[in-house]
Amino acid sequence: MKTLTLHDLIARTEARKAALGIVQTPAEAGALRNKGATRLPQKRELLRRLADRAQDAGLPPVTAYW
């Protein structure tokens, strides 16, 4: 079994995307996000709480559709 850290995975993914010529702007990434039409109520509540916590901490919330 081979251990892979999150940082290594991200680096490998970014390298692979660059090799394939995939350039993704934040706007393009946002267009690919799940719009939440079939999202479960529990997930909607989780996303709402995350947005509230980010606001309380003075951080911008993660873009989410809930």
SVG drawing of the C-alpha trace seen along z (x, -y; Angstrom):
<svg xmlns="http://www.w3.org/2000/svg" viewBox="-34 -40 38 42">
<polyline fill="none" stroke="black" stroke-width="0.4" points="0.0,0.0 1.3,-3.4 0.7,-6.4 -0.1,-9.7 -0.4,-13.0 -3.0,-15.6 -0.3,-18.0 1.2,-15.3 -2.2,-14.6 -2.8,-18.2 0.6,-18.7 0.2,-15.7 -3.3,-16.8 -2.1,-20.3 0.8,-18.9 -1.5,-16.6 -3.9,-19.5 -1.0,-21.6 0.3,-18.7 -3.2,-18.4 -3.5,-22.1 -6.4,-22.5 -6.4,-26.1 -9.2,-26.8 -10.2,-30.3 -12.2,-30.7 -15.2,-31.6 -14.9,-28.4 -14.6,-26.4 -17.7,-28.0 -19.6,-27.0 -18.8,-23.4 -20.1,-23.4 -23.1,-21.4 -26.1,-23.8 -27.7,-21.9 -31.1,-21.1 -31.1,-17.6 -29.1,-18.4 -30.2,-16.8 -31.5,-19.0 -28.6,-17.9 -26.1,-19.1 -27.9,-22.4 -27.8,-22.9 -24.1,-22.0 -23.3,-24.5 -25.3,-27.2 -23.4,-26.6 -20.1,-26.7 -21.1,-30.0 -22.1,-31.4 -18.8,-30.3 -16.8,-31.9 -18.7,-35.1 -18.1,-35.0 -14.4,-34.5 -14.3,-37.4 -13.5,-35.1 -15.2,-35.0 -17.5,-32.0 -16.9,-29.1 -19.1,-29.5 -21.9,-27.0 -25.5,-26.7 -27.9,-25.7"/>
</svg>
